[in-house]
Amino acid sequence: MDSGELEHPPAEELQVGPILLALADDNRRRVVAELYERSDGERLCASFDLPVSKSSRTRHWRVLREAGLVHQRSIGNGLYMRLRKDDLESRFPGLIQAVVGAP
Amino acid sequence: MDSGELEHPPAEELQVGPILLALADDNRRRVVAELYERSDGERLCASFDLPVSKSSRTRHWRVLREAGLVHQRSIGNGLYMRLRKDDLESRFPGLIQAVVGAP
């Protein structure tokens, strides 16, 4: 699987509803917050320590990706993820910062 | 019914998860956006023109109120609603502005 097989909505089509729904979940919001701190780079999806089943993890990645919050790609045997920080900031200025900074 | 009978979480207990979940819905987000424009005052709940049933409207008001986005009170026979703008801005700086300004 390469990144071309994964659905990534274009930046100009990102919708705030699915973005907010994706961010409403505590686990997904934690992943976004951790990626936000290192958005210059990518992180191995498997490296996130979430207290959920493997199938739930897979679903969380899909929700994040389809909402347009993250970009995923395969390198070797690993699936990597990065926050689409520039796309998000351009379309929803201040939103991600406000969410990840929330108490 | 006076406002004392309606549950309004205190400002210091507002949680971002329920706030985002409440805002993820298009109708509720529209209500918040309209209140944001006139947050100096209140608006009659019945004055919002939502394309949903009466029971759905009632549920939307409850979700908004329990998340801490709005304050509701009865005056005479009418139920009024205002955005808790100061509480929200104090606890989640920039969040509501980013959401209501989203395309």
N, CA and C atoms of all chains as a GROMACS GRO file, in nm:
protein
  618
    1MET      N    1   0.084  -0.120   0.000
    1MET     CA    2   0.000   0.000   0.000
    1MET      C    3   0.088   0.126   0.000
    2ASP      N    4   0.068   0.214  -0.095
    2ASP     CA    5   0.136   0.343  -0.087
    2ASP      C    6   0.031   0.450  -0.059
    3SER      N    7   0.080   0.572  -0.037
    3SER     CA    8  -0.012   0.677   0.007
    3SER      C    9  -0.118   0.707  -0.099
    4GLY      N   10  -0.089   0.673  -0.224
    4GLY     CA   11  -0.186   0.698  -0.329
    4GLY      C   12  -0.314   0.620  -0.311
    5GLU      N   13  -0.308   0.511  -0.234
    5GLU     CA   14  -0.428   0.431  -0.213
    5GLU      C   15  -0.512   0.481  -0.098
    6LEU      N   16  -0.457   0.572  -0.019
    6LEU     CA   17  -0.532   0.625   0.094
    6LEU      C   18  -0.600   0.755   0.053
    7GLU      N   19  -0.721   0.773   0.102
    7GLU     CA   20  -0.797   0.893   0.067
    7GLU      C   21  -0.751   1.012   0.152
    8HIS      N   22  -0.710   1.117   0.085
    8HIS     CA   23  -0.673   1.240   0.154
    8HIS      C   24  -0.747   1.355   0.088
    9PRO      N   25  -0.846   1.412   0.155
    9PRO     CA   26  -0.920   1.521   0.093
    9PRO      C   27  -0.830   1.642   0.065
   10PRO      N   28  -0.850   1.709  -0.048
   10PRO     CA   29  -0.769   1.827  -0.077
   10PRO      C   30  -0.796   1.938   0.024
   11ALA      N   31  -0.696   2.022   0.046
   11ALA     CA   32  -0.704   2.124   0.150
   11ALA      C   33  -0.826   2.214   0.133
   12GLU      N   34  -0.857   2.248   0.009
   12GLU     CA   35  -0.968   2.343  -0.013
   12GLU      C   36  -1.105   2.280   0.007
   13GLU      N   37  -1.107   2.149   0.032
   13GLU     CA   38  -1.235   2.083   0.055
   13GLU      C   39  -1.256   2.039   0.200
   14LEU      N   40  -1.162   2.074   0.286
   14LEU     CA   41  -1.176   2.034   0.426
   14LEU      C   42  -1.299   2.101   0.488
   15GLN      N   43  -1.376   2.021   0.562
   15GLN     CA   44  -1.499   2.070   0.624
   15GLN      C   45  -1.485   2.072   0.775
   16VAL      N   46  -1.533   2.179   0.837
   16VAL     CA   47  -1.513   2.195   0.980
   16VAL      C   48  -1.594   2.092   1.062
   17GLY      N   49  -1.708   2.049   1.012
   17GLY     CA   50  -1.789   1.951   1.085
   17GLY      C   51  -1.713   1.821   1.113
   18PRO      N   52  -1.665   1.753   1.008
   18PRO     CA   53  -1.586   1.631   1.032
   18PRO      C   54  -1.458   1.655   1.112
   19ILE      N   55  -1.398   1.772   1.093
   19ILE     CA   56  -1.278   1.805   1.171
   19ILE      C   57  -1.311   1.810   1.321
   20LEU      N   58  -1.420   1.877   1.355
   20LEU     CA   59  -1.459   1.889   1.496
   20LEU      C   60  -1.501   1.754   1.553
   21LEU      N   61  -1.572   1.676   1.472
   21LEU     CA   62  -1.614   1.543   1.517
   21LEU      C   63  -1.490   1.456   1.544
   22ALA      N   64  -1.393   1.464   1.456
   22ALA     CA   65  -1.270   1.386   1.476
   22ALA      C   66  -1.198   1.430   1.603
   23LEU      N   67  -1.196   1.560   1.627
   23LEU     CA   68  -1.124   1.614   1.742
   23LEU      C   69  -1.200   1.598   1.874
   24ALA      N   70  -1.329   1.567   1.866
   24ALA     CA   71  -1.409   1.552   1.989
   24ALA      C   72  -1.369   1.429   2.069
   25ASP      N   73  -1.308   1.332   2.004
   25ASP     CA   74  -1.268   1.209   2.073
   25ASP      C   75  -1.134   1.230   2.146
   26ASP      N   76  -1.130   1.188   2.274
   26ASP     CA   77  -1.011   1.212   2.356
   26ASP      C   78  -0.886   1.149   2.296
   27ASN      N   79  -0.895   1.024   2.250
   27ASN     CA   80  -0.777   0.958   2.196
   27ASN      C   81  -0.728   1.027   2.068
   28ARG      N   82  -0.821   1.058   1.980
   28ARG     CA   83  -0.781   1.124   1.856
   28ARG      C   84  -0.723   1.262   1.882
   29ARG      N   85  -0.782   1.333   1.979
   29ARG     CA   86  -0.731   1.466   2.009
   29ARG      C   87  -0.590   1.457   2.067
   30ARG      N   88  -0.566   1.351   2.144
   30ARG     CA   89  -0.431   1.334   2.201
   30ARG      C   90  -0.330   1.309   2.090
   31VAL      N   91  -0.368   1.227   1.992
   31VAL     CA   92  -0.278   1.200   1.879
   31VAL      C   93  -0.247   1.330   1.804
   32VAL      N   94  -0.350   1.410   1.780
   32VAL     CA   95  -0.330   1.537   1.709
   32VAL      C   96  -0.240   1.630   1.791
   33ALA      N   97  -0.261   1.633   1.921
   33ALA     CA   98  -0.177   1.718   2.007
   33ALA      C   99  -0.032   1.674   2.003
   34GLU      N  100  -0.009   1.543   2.003
   34GLU     CA  101   0.130   1.494   1.999
   34GLU      C  102   0.193   1.523   1.863
   35LEU      N  103   0.116   1.509   1.756
   35LEU     CA  104   0.169   1.541   1.624
   35LEU      C  105   0.194   1.691   1.610
   36TYR      N  106   0.108   1.770   1.674
   36TYR     CA  107   0.121   1.916   1.666
   36TYR      C  108   0.257   1.962   1.720
   37GLU      N  109   0.302   1.893   1.824
   37GLU     CA  110   0.430   1.930   1.887
   37GLU      C  111   0.549   1.898   1.798
   38ARG      N  112   0.530   1.812   1.699
   38ARG     CA  113   0.641   1.773   1.612
   38ARG      C  114   0.596   1.772   1.467
   39SER      N  115   0.523   1.874   1.429
   39SER     CA  116   0.460   1.872   1.298
   39SER      C  117   0.561   1.894   1.185
   40ASP      N  118   0.687   1.913   1.220
   40ASP     CA  119   0.789   1.919   1.115
   40ASP      C  120   0.816   1.779   1.062
   41GLY      N  121   0.775   1.677   1.137
   41GLY     CA  122   0.811   1.542   1.096
   41GLY      C  123   0.696   1.445   1.103
   42GLU      N  124   0.727   1.324   1.077
   42GLU     CA  125   0.627   1.219   1.078
   42GLU      C  126   0.646   1.130   1.200
   43ARG      N  127   0.543   1.055   1.228
   43ARG     CA  128   0.554   0.961   1.339
   43ARG      C  129   0.491   0.829   1.298
   44LEU      N  130   0.553   0.722   1.341
   44LEU     CA  131   0.502   0.588   1.313
   44LEU      C  132   0.368   0.571   1.386
   45CYS      N  133   0.266   0.533   1.312
   45CYS     CA  134   0.134   0.516   1.374
   45CYS      C  135   0.141   0.421   1.492
   46ALA      N  136   0.220   0.314   1.477
   46ALA     CA  137   0.230   0.213   1.582
   46ALA      C  138   0.292   0.268   1.711
   47SER      N  139   0.353   0.384   1.703
   47SER     CA  140   0.423   0.438   1.820
   47SER      C  141   0.328   0.508   1.917
   48PHE      N  142   0.204   0.528   1.876
   48PHE     CA  143   0.108   0.592   1.968
   48PHE      C  144   0.054   0.489   2.065
   49ASP      N  145   0.060   0.525   2.191
   49ASP     CA  146   0.017   0.433   2.296
   49ASP      C  147  -0.127   0.465   2.335
   50LEU      N  148  -0.222   0.407   2.261
   50LEU     CA  149  -0.363   0.433   2.290
   50LEU      C  150  -0.425   0.312   2.358
   51PRO      N  151  -0.509   0.337   2.457
   51PRO     CA  152  -0.571   0.226   2.533
   51PRO      C  153  -0.693   0.170   2.461
   52VAL      N  154  -0.673   0.131   2.335
   52VAL     CA  155  -0.784   0.078   2.255
   52VAL      C  156  -0.735  -0.042   2.174
   53SER      N  157  -0.832  -0.115   2.118
   53SER     CA  158  -0.798  -0.232   2.037
   53SER      C  159  -0.735  -0.190   1.904
   54LYS      N  160  -0.674  -0.290   1.838
   54LYS     CA  161  -0.610  -0.262   1.709
   54LYS      C  162  -0.713  -0.213   1.606
   55SER      N  163  -0.832  -0.271   1.610
   55SER     CA  164  -0.932  -0.228   1.512
   55SER      C  165  -0.980  -0.086   1.541
   56SER      N  166  -0.985  -0.051   1.669
   56SER     CA  167  -1.022   0.087   1.704
   56SER      C  168  -0.915   0.185   1.660
   57ARG      N  169  -0.789   0.143   1.676
   57ARG     CA  170  -0.680   0.230   1.631
   57ARG      C  171  -0.694   0.259   1.482
   58THR      N  172  -0.716   0.152   1.405
   58THR     CA  173  -0.730   0.165   1.261
   58THR      C  174  -0.845   0.260   1.225
   59ARG      N  175  -0.954   0.247   1.302
   59ARG     CA  176  -1.069   0.336   1.277
   59ARG      C  177  -1.033   0.481   1.310
   60HIS      N  178  -0.962   0.501   1.421
   60HIS     CA  179  -0.922   0.638   1.457
   60HIS      C  180  -0.834   0.699   1.348
   61TRP      N  181  -0.740   0.622   1.294
   61TRP     CA  182  -0.653   0.676   1.187
   61TRP      C  183  -0.738   0.717   1.066
   62ARG      N  184  -0.837   0.630   1.035
   62ARG     CA  185  -0.920   0.659   0.917
   62ARG      C  186  -1.002   0.787   0.939
   63VAL      N  187  -1.059   0.802   1.060
   63VAL     CA  188  -1.139   0.922   1.089
   63VAL      C  189  -1.052   1.047   1.078
   64LEU      N  190  -0.932   1.039   1.132
   64LEU     CA  191  -0.840   1.154   1.126
   64LEU      C  192  -0.801   1.185   0.982
   65ARG      N  193  -0.775   1.080   0.906
   65ARG     CA  194  -0.730   1.099   0.767
   65ARG      C  195  -0.843   1.152   0.680
   66GLU      N  196  -0.962   1.092   0.693
   66GLU     CA  197  -1.072   1.133   0.607
   66GLU      C  198  -1.122   1.274   0.640
   67ALA      N  199  -1.107   1.316   0.764
   67ALA     CA  200  -1.143   1.454   0.801
   67ALA      C  201  -1.041   1.553   0.746
   68GLY      N  202  -0.922   1.503   0.714
   68GLY     CA  203  -0.818   1.590   0.661
   68GLY      C  204  -0.721   1.640   0.766
   69LEU      N  205  -0.726   1.580   0.884
   69LEU     CA  206  -0.635   1.625   0.990
   69LEU      C  207  -0.493   1.571   0.971
   70VAL      N  208  -0.483   1.449   0.921
   70VAL     CA  209  -0.351   1.389   0.906
   70VAL      C  210  -0.328   1.335   0.765
   71HIS      N  211  -0.202   1.322   0.733
   71HIS     CA  212  -0.162   1.255   0.609
   71HIS      C  213  -0.088   1.128   0.649
   72GLN      N  214  -0.124   1.019   0.583
   72GLN     CA  215  -0.060   0.892   0.613
   72GLN      C  216   0.012   0.839   0.492
   73ARG      N  217   0.124   0.774   0.517
   73ARG     CA  218   0.192   0.704   0.408
   73ARG      C  219   0.273   0.587   0.462
   74SER      N  220   0.290   0.489   0.375
   74SER     CA  221   0.366   0.370   0.411
   74SER      C  222   0.511   0.386   0.370
   75ILE      N  223   0.600   0.349   0.460
   75ILE     CA  224   0.742   0.341   0.429
   75ILE      C  225   0.787   0.204   0.476
   76GLY      N  226   0.830   0.121   0.382
   76GLY     CA  227   0.865  -0.015   0.420
   76GLY      C  228   0.744  -0.085   0.478
   77ASN      N  229   0.760  -0.141   0.597
   77ASN     CA  230   0.647  -0.209   0.660
   77ASN      C  231   0.569  -0.119   0.754
   78GLY      N  232   0.610   0.008   0.765
   78GLY     CA  233   0.547   0.095   0.864
   78GLY      C  234   0.453   0.197   0.802
   79LEU      N  235   0.347   0.230   0.877
   79LEU     CA  236   0.254   0.334   0.836
   79LEU      C  237   0.286   0.458   0.920
   80TYR      N  238   0.314   0.567   0.850
   80TYR     CA  239   0.353   0.691   0.917
   80TYR      C  240   0.243   0.796   0.902
   81MET      N  241   0.241   0.888   0.994
   81MET     CA  242   0.136   0.988   0.998
   81MET      C  243   0.195   1.124   1.031
   82ARG      N  244   0.144   1.226   0.966
   82ARG     CA  245   0.183   1.363   1.004
   82ARG      C  246   0.057   1.451   1.005
   83LEU      N  247   0.061   1.554   1.088
   83LEU     CA  248  -0.049   1.650   1.094
   83LEU      C  249  -0.042   1.739   0.970
   84ARG      N  250  -0.156   1.767   0.909
   84ARG     CA  251  -0.160   1.857   0.793
   84ARG      C  252  -0.168   2.002   0.843
   85LYS      N  253  -0.066   2.042   0.916
   85LYS     CA  254  -0.070   2.168   0.990
   85LYS      C  255  -0.090   2.289   0.900
   86ASP      N  256  -0.017   2.296   0.790
   86ASP     CA  257  -0.029   2.412   0.701
   86ASP      C  258  -0.167   2.418   0.637
   87ASP      N  259  -0.216   2.304   0.589
   87ASP     CA  260  -0.350   2.301   0.529
   87ASP      C  261  -0.455   2.345   0.628
   88LEU      N  262  -0.443   2.297   0.752
   88LEU     CA  263  -0.541   2.327   0.856
   88LEU      C  264  -0.536   2.474   0.897
   89GLU      N  265  -0.414   2.524   0.912
   89GLU     CA  266  -0.400   2.664   0.955
   89GLU      C  267  -0.449   2.758   0.846
   90SER      N  268  -0.427   2.719   0.721
   90SER     CA  269  -0.471   2.802   0.610
   90SER      C  270  -0.624   2.809   0.601
   91ARG      N  271  -0.688   2.697   0.625
   91ARG     CA  272  -0.834   2.692   0.608
   91ARG      C  273  -0.909   2.728   0.737
   92PHE      N  274  -0.852   2.692   0.851
   92PHE     CA  275  -0.919   2.718   0.980
   92PHE      C  276  -0.820   2.787   1.075
   93PRO      N  277  -0.789   2.913   1.050
   93PRO     CA  278  -0.684   2.979   1.130
   93PRO      C  279  -0.711   2.973   1.280
   94GLY      N  280  -0.610   2.926   1.352
   94GLY     CA  281  -0.620   2.925   1.498
   94GLY      C  282  -0.693   2.807   1.558
   95LEU      N  283  -0.761   2.728   1.476
   95LEU     CA  284  -0.846   2.622   1.531
   95LEU      C  285  -0.764   2.513   1.602
   96ILE      N  286  -0.666   2.459   1.534
   96ILE     CA  287  -0.591   2.348   1.592
   96ILE      C  288  -0.516   2.392   1.717
   97GLN      N  289  -0.459   2.511   1.711
   97GLN     CA  290  -0.387   2.562   1.828
   97GLN      C  291  -0.481   2.576   1.947
   98ALA      N  292  -0.602   2.626   1.922
   98ALA     CA  293  -0.699   2.642   2.030
   98ALA      C  294  -0.739   2.506   2.088
   99VAL      N  295  -0.753   2.407   2.002
   99VAL     CA  296  -0.796   2.275   2.050
   99VAL      C  297  -0.686   2.205   2.128
  100VAL      N  298  -0.565   2.203   2.074
  100VAL     CA  299  -0.459   2.130   2.143
  100VAL      C  300  -0.414   2.203   2.270
  101GLY      N  301  -0.444   2.332   2.279
  101GLY     CA  302  -0.409   2.407   2.398
  101GLY      C  303  -0.516   2.401   2.506
  102ALA      N  304  -0.628   2.338   2.476
  102ALA     CA  305  -0.739   2.335   2.572
  102ALA      C  306  -0.704   2.251   2.695
  103PRO      N  307  -0.749   2.295   2.815
  103PRO     CA  308  -0.721   2.216   2.936
  103PRO      C  309  -0.796   2.082   2.936
  104MET      N  310  -4.078   2.677   3.504
  104MET     CA  311  -3.934   2.644   3.498
  104MET      C  312  -3.852   2.773   3.502
  105ASP      N  313  -3.761   2.784   3.599
  105ASP     CA  314  -3.666   2.894   3.591
  105ASP      C  315  -3.528   2.837   3.561
  106SER      N  316  -3.432   2.925   3.541
  106SER     CA  317  -3.301   2.879   3.495
  106SER      C  318  -3.234   2.789   3.598
  107GLY      N  319  -3.277   2.800   3.724
  107GLY     CA  320  -3.219   2.718   3.827
  107GLY      C  321  -3.244   2.570   3.806
  108GLU      N  322  -3.348   2.539   3.730
  108GLU     CA  323  -3.380   2.399   3.707
  108GLU      C  324  -3.301   2.340   3.591
  109LEU      N  325  -3.237   2.424   3.512
  109LEU     CA  326  -3.160   2.376   3.399
  109LEU      C  327  -3.014   2.360   3.440
  110GLU      N  328  -2.953   2.253   3.393
  110GLU     CA  329  -2.814   2.226   3.428
  110GLU      C  330  -2.720   2.312   3.344
  111HIS      N  331  -2.637   2.389   3.413
  111HIS     CA  332  -2.535   2.470   3.346
  111HIS      C  333  -2.401   2.441   3.413
  112PRO      N  334  -2.311   2.372   3.346
  112PRO     CA  335  -2.183   2.341   3.410
  112PRO      C  336  -2.106   2.469   3.440
  113PRO      N  337  -2.037   2.473   3.555
  113PRO     CA  338  -1.957   2.592   3.587
  113PRO      C  339  -1.842   2.608   3.487
  114ALA      N  340  -1.802   2.733   3.469
  114ALA     CA  341  -1.703   2.766   3.366
  114ALA      C  342  -1.574   2.685   3.382
  115GLU      N  343  -1.532   2.664   3.507
  115GLU     CA  344  -1.404   2.597   3.528
  115GLU      C  345  -1.411   2.447   3.504
  116GLU      N  346  -1.532   2.398   3.478
  116GLU     CA  347  -1.546   2.254   3.452
  116GLU      C  348  -1.577   2.222   3.307
  117LEU      N  349  -1.579   2.323   3.222
  117LEU     CA  350  -1.610   2.298   3.080
  117LEU      C  351  -1.503   2.209   3.018
  118GLN      N  352  -1.548   2.109   2.943
  118GLN     CA  353  -1.458   2.013   2.881
  118GLN      C  354  -1.459   2.031   2.729
  119VAL      N  355  -1.341   2.025   2.669
  119VAL     CA  356  -1.333   2.052   2.526
  119VAL      C  357  -1.398   1.941   2.442
  120GLY      N  358  -1.398   1.818   2.490
  120GLY     CA  359  -1.458   1.709   2.413
  120GLY      C  360  -1.606   1.733   2.384
  121PRO      N  361  -1.687   1.750   2.488
  121PRO     CA  362  -1.829   1.779   2.465
  121PRO      C  363  -1.853   1.908   2.386
  122ILE      N  364  -1.767   2.007   2.407
  122ILE     CA  365  -1.779   2.133   2.332
  122ILE      C  366  -1.761   2.105   2.181
  123LEU      N  367  -1.658   2.029   2.146
  123LEU     CA  368  -1.631   2.000   2.005
  123LEU      C  369  -1.741   1.912   1.946
  124LEU      N  370  -1.788   1.817   2.026
  124LEU     CA  371  -1.895   1.730   1.978
  124LEU      C  372  -2.022   1.812   1.951
  125ALA      N  373  -2.051   1.905   2.040
  125ALA     CA  374  -2.168   1.991   2.020
  125ALA      C  375  -2.152   2.076   1.895
  126LEU      N  376  -2.032   2.126   1.872
  126LEU     CA  377  -2.007   2.216   1.759
  126LEU      C  378  -1.994   2.141   1.626
  127ALA      N  379  -1.976   2.009   1.632
  127ALA     CA  380  -1.957   1.932   1.508
  127ALA      C  381  -2.086   1.925   1.426
  128ASP      N  382  -2.199   1.945   1.491
  128ASP     CA  383  -2.327   1.939   1.420
  128ASP      C  384  -2.356   2.072   1.349
  129ASP      N  385  -2.395   2.062   1.223
  129ASP     CA  386  -2.415   2.183   1.142
  129ASP      C  387  -2.521   2.276   1.201
  130ASN      N  388  -2.632   2.220   1.245
  130ASN     CA  389  -2.738   2.305   1.300
  130ASN      C  390  -2.694   2.374   1.429
  131ARG      N  391  -2.631   2.295   1.517
  131ARG     CA  392  -2.588   2.356   1.643
  131ARG      C  393  -2.480   2.462   1.619
  132ARG      N  394  -2.391   2.433   1.523
  132ARG     CA  395  -2.286   2.531   1.495
  132ARG      C  396  -2.346   2.660   1.439
  133ARG      N  397  -2.452   2.646   1.361
  133ARG     CA  398  -2.517   2.766   1.305
  133ARG      C  399  -2.579   2.849   1.418
  134VAL      N  400  -2.640   2.783   1.514
  134VAL     CA  401  -2.699   2.854   1.628
  134VAL      C  402  -2.591   2.929   1.705
  135VAL      N  403  -2.479   2.860   1.729
  135VAL     CA  404  -2.369   2.924   1.802
  135VAL      C  405  -2.315   3.044   1.723
  136ALA      N  406  -2.304   3.028   1.592
  136ALA     CA  407  -2.253   3.138   1.509
  136ALA      C  408  -2.348   3.258   1.514
  137GLU      N  409  -2.479   3.232   1.513
  137GLU     CA  410  -2.575   3.342   1.518
  137GLU      C  411  -2.573   3.410   1.654
  138LEU      N  412  -2.558   3.331   1.760
  138LEU     CA  413  -2.549   3.389   1.894
  138LEU      C  414  -2.418   3.467   1.910
  139TYR      N  415  -2.314   3.418   1.847
  139TYR     CA  416  -2.182   3.483   1.858
  139TYR      C  417  -2.189   3.626   1.806
  140GLU      N  418  -2.268   3.644   1.701
  140GLU     CA  419  -2.280   3.776   1.640
  140GLU      C  420  -2.354   3.875   1.729
  141ARG      N  421  -2.428   3.822   1.828
  141ARG     CA  422  -2.506   3.911   1.914
  141ARG      C  423  -2.492   3.870   2.059
  142SER      N  424  -2.370   3.840   2.097
  142SER     CA  425  -2.349   3.777   2.227
  142SER      C  426  -2.369   3.876   2.342
  143ASP      N  427  -2.396   4.001   2.310
  143ASP     CA  428  -2.430   4.095   2.416
  143ASP      C  429  -2.570   4.068   2.469
  144GLY      N  430  -2.650   3.994   2.390
  144GLY     CA  431  -2.789   3.977   2.430
  144GLY      C  432  -2.837   3.834   2.419
  145GLU      N  433  -2.962   3.820   2.444
  145GLU     CA  434  -3.021   3.688   2.439
  145GLU      C  435  -3.109   3.674   2.316
  146ARG      N  436  -3.141   3.552   2.286
  146ARG     CA  437  -3.231   3.530   2.174
  146ARG      C  438  -3.332   3.422   2.213
  147LEU      N  439  -3.453   3.442   2.169
  147LEU     CA  440  -3.560   3.346   2.194
  147LEU      C  441  -3.525   3.216   2.119
  148CYS      N  442  -3.524   3.105   2.191
  148CYS     CA  443  -3.491   2.977   2.127
  148CYS      C  444  -3.582   2.951   2.007
  149ALA      N  445  -3.710   2.985   2.022
  149ALA     CA  446  -3.806   2.958   1.915
  149ALA      C  447  -3.777   3.039   1.789
  150SER      N  448  -3.690   3.139   1.799
  150SER     CA  449  -3.664   3.225   1.682
  150SER      C  450  -3.563   3.165   1.586
  151PHE      N  451  -3.500   3.055   1.624
  151PHE     CA  452  -3.405   2.991   1.533
  151PHE      C  453  -3.478   2.904   1.432
  152ASP      N  454  -3.448   2.925   1.307
  152ASP     CA  455  -3.516   2.852   1.200
  152ASP      C  456  -3.432   2.731   1.160
  153LEU      N  457  -3.453   2.621   1.233
  153LEU     CA  458  -3.377   2.500   1.204
  153LEU      C  459  -3.467   2.399   1.132
  154PRO      N  460  -3.411   2.331   1.032
  154PRO     CA  461  -3.491   2.235   0.955
  154PRO      C  462  -3.500   2.100   1.025
  155VAL      N  463  -3.544   2.103   1.150
  155VAL     CA  464  -3.554   1.978   1.227
  155VAL      C  465  -3.683   1.977   1.306
  156SER      N  466  -3.718   1.861   1.362
  156SER     CA  467  -3.840   1.847   1.441
  156SER      C  468  -3.826   1.919   1.575
  157LYS      N  469  -3.940   1.939   1.641
  157LYS     CA  470  -3.939   2.005   1.771
  157LYS      C  471  -3.857   1.926   1.873
  158SER      N  472  -3.868   1.793   1.867
  158SER     CA  473  -3.792   1.713   1.964
  158SER      C  474  -3.642   1.723   1.935
  159SER      N  475  -3.606   1.733   1.808
  159SER     CA  476  -3.464   1.750   1.775
  159SER      C  477  -3.412   1.885   1.821
  160ARG      N  478  -3.496   1.988   1.807
  160ARG     CA  479  -3.456   2.120   1.856
  160ARG      C  480  -3.428   2.114   2.005
  161THR      N  481  -3.520   2.053   2.077
  161THR     CA  482  -3.504   2.042   2.222
  161THR      C  483  -3.375   1.969   2.257
  162ARG      N  484  -3.344   1.864   2.182
  162ARG     CA  485  -3.220   1.790   2.206
  162ARG      C  486  -3.098   1.878   2.175
  163HIS      N  487  -3.104   1.953   2.066
  163HIS     CA  488  -2.992   2.042   2.032
  163HIS      C  489  -2.966   2.144   2.143
  164TRP      N  490  -3.076   2.202   2.197
  164TRP     CA  491  -3.057   2.300   2.305
  164TRP      C  492  -2.990   2.233   2.425
  165ARG      N  493  -3.034   2.110   2.454
  165ARG     CA  494  -2.977   2.041   2.571
  165ARG      C  495  -2.829   2.012   2.551
  166VAL      N  496  -2.792   1.966   2.430
  166VAL     CA  497  -2.651   1.937   2.402
  166VAL      C  498  -2.567   2.064   2.416
  167LEU      N  499  -2.618   2.174   2.362
  167LEU     CA  500  -2.545   2.301   2.372
  167LEU      C  501  -2.533   2.346   2.517
  168ARG      N  502  -2.640   2.331   2.593
  168ARG     CA  503  -2.640   2.377   2.732
  168ARG      C  504  -2.550   2.290   2.819
  169GLU      N  505  -2.561   2.157   2.804
  169GLU     CA  506  -2.484   2.068   2.889
  169GLU      C  507  -2.334   2.073   2.856
  170ALA      N  508  -2.301   2.106   2.732
  170ALA     CA  509  -2.159   2.123   2.697
  170ALA      C  510  -2.104   2.254   2.754
  171GLY      N  511  -2.195   2.345   2.788
  171GLY     CA  512  -2.152   2.473   2.843
  171GLY      C  513  -2.141   2.583   2.740
  172LEU      N  514  -2.193   2.559   2.621
  172LEU     CA  515  -2.184   2.662   2.517
  172LEU      C  516  -2.287   2.773   2.536
  173VAL      N  517  -2.404   2.736   2.586
  173VAL     CA  518  -2.509   2.838   2.601
  173VAL      C  519  -2.568   2.835   2.741
  174HIS      N  520  -2.627   2.949   2.776
  174HIS     CA  521  -2.705   2.959   2.899
  174HIS      C  522  -2.849   2.982   2.858
  175GLN      N  523  -2.938   2.907   2.920
  175GLN     CA  524  -3.080   2.920   2.889
  175GLN      C  525  -3.156   2.966   3.012
  176ARG      N  526  -3.258   3.046   2.988
  176ARG     CA  527  -3.348   3.082   3.098
  176ARG      C  528  -3.486   3.113   3.042
  177SER      N  529  -3.583   3.093   3.126
  177SER     CA  530  -3.721   3.119   3.089
  177SER      C  531  -3.761   3.258   3.132
  178ILE      N  532  -3.828   3.329   3.042
  178ILE     CA  533  -3.888   3.458   3.075
  178ILE      C  534  -4.031   3.451   3.027
  179GLY      N  535  -4.123   3.459   3.122
  179GLY     CA  536  -4.263   3.443   3.084
  179GLY      C  537  -4.283   3.306   3.021
  180ASN      N  538  -4.340   3.304   2.903
  180ASN     CA  539  -4.362   3.176   2.836
  180ASN      C  540  -4.248   3.138   2.743
  181GLY      N  541  -4.145   3.222   2.732
  181GLY     CA  542  -4.040   3.197   2.634
  181GLY      C  543  -3.912   3.146   2.696
  182LEU      N  544  -3.843   3.061   2.620
  182LEU     CA  545  -3.711   3.012   2.663
  182LEU      C  546  -3.606   3.089   2.582
  183TYR      N  547  -3.515   3.154   2.654
  183TYR     CA  548  -3.414   3.237   2.589
  183TYR      C  549  -3.276   3.173   2.605
  184MET      N  550  -3.188   3.207   2.514
  184MET     CA  551  -3.057   3.145   2.510
  184MET      C  552  -2.952   3.251   2.478
  185ARG      N  553  -2.838   3.240   2.546
  185ARG     CA  554  -2.725   3.326   2.510
  185ARG      C  555  -2.598   3.243   2.507
  186LEU      N  556  -2.502   3.283   2.427
  186LEU     CA  557  -2.373   3.216   2.422
  186LEU      C  558  -2.294   3.254   2.546
  187ARG      N  559  -2.226   3.157   2.607
  187ARG     CA  560  -2.142   3.186   2.725
  187ARG      C  561  -2.005   3.231   2.677
  188LYS      N  562  -2.004   3.342   2.606
  188LYS     CA  563  -1.885   3.385   2.534
  188LYS      C  564  -1.764   3.409   2.626
  189ASP      N  565  -1.787   3.479   2.737
  189ASP     CA  566  -1.676   3.509   2.826
  189ASP      C  567  -1.619   3.382   2.890
  190ASP      N  568  -1.709   3.293   2.934
  190ASP     CA  569  -1.663   3.167   2.994
  190ASP      C  570  -1.582   3.086   2.892
  191LEU      N  571  -1.631   3.082   2.768
  191LEU     CA  572  -1.565   3.002   2.665
  191LEU      C  573  -1.430   3.062   2.627
  192GLU      N  574  -1.428   3.194   2.613
  192GLU     CA  575  -1.304   3.260   2.573
  192GLU      C  576  -1.198   3.247   2.683
  193SER      N  577  -1.245   3.252   2.806
  193SER     CA  578  -1.153   3.240   2.918
  193SER      C  579  -1.090   3.100   2.926
  194ARG      N  580  -1.171   2.999   2.899
  194ARG     CA  581  -1.122   2.862   2.916
  194ARG      C  582  -1.060   2.807   2.787
  195PHE      N  583  -1.113   2.847   2.673
  195PHE     CA  584  -1.063   2.797   2.543
  195PHE      C  585  -1.034   2.915   2.449
  196PRO      N  586  -0.928   2.990   2.476
  196PRO     CA  587  -0.906   3.113   2.399
  196PRO      C  588  -0.900   3.087   2.248
  197GLY      N  589  -0.978   3.164   2.176
  197GLY     CA  590  -0.973   3.158   2.030
  197GLY      C  591  -1.057   3.048   1.967
  198LEU      N  592  -1.106   2.955   2.048
  198LEU     CA  593  -1.174   2.839   1.990
  198LEU      C  594  -1.304   2.875   1.918
  199ILE      N  595  -1.391   2.947   1.988
  199ILE     CA  596  -1.522   2.977   1.928
  199ILE      C  597  -1.506   3.066   1.804
  200GLN      N  598  -1.417   3.161   1.815
  200GLN     CA  599  -1.394   3.248   1.700
  200GLN      C  600  -1.346   3.169   1.579
  201ALA      N  601  -1.254   3.073   1.603
  201ALA     CA  602  -1.203   2.991   1.493
  201ALA      C  603  -1.315   2.906   1.432
  202VAL      N  604  -1.402   2.854   1.517
  202VAL     CA  605  -1.508   2.766   1.467
  202VAL      C  606  -1.614   2.845   1.390
  203VAL      N  607  -1.659   2.957   1.445
  203VAL     CA  608  -1.766   3.030   1.376
  203VAL      C  609  -1.713   3.100   1.251
  204GLY      N  610  -1.582   3.119   1.244
  204GLY     CA  611  -1.524   3.181   1.125
  204GLY      C  612  -1.488   3.082   1.016
  205ALA      N  613  -1.507   2.953   1.042
  205ALA     CA  614  -1.468   2.850   0.945
  205ALA      C  615  -1.558   2.854   0.822
  206PRO      N  616  -1.500   2.832   0.703
  206PRO     CA  617  -1.578   2.832   0.580
  206PRO      C  618  -1.675   2.714   0.574
   0.00000   0.00000   0.00000
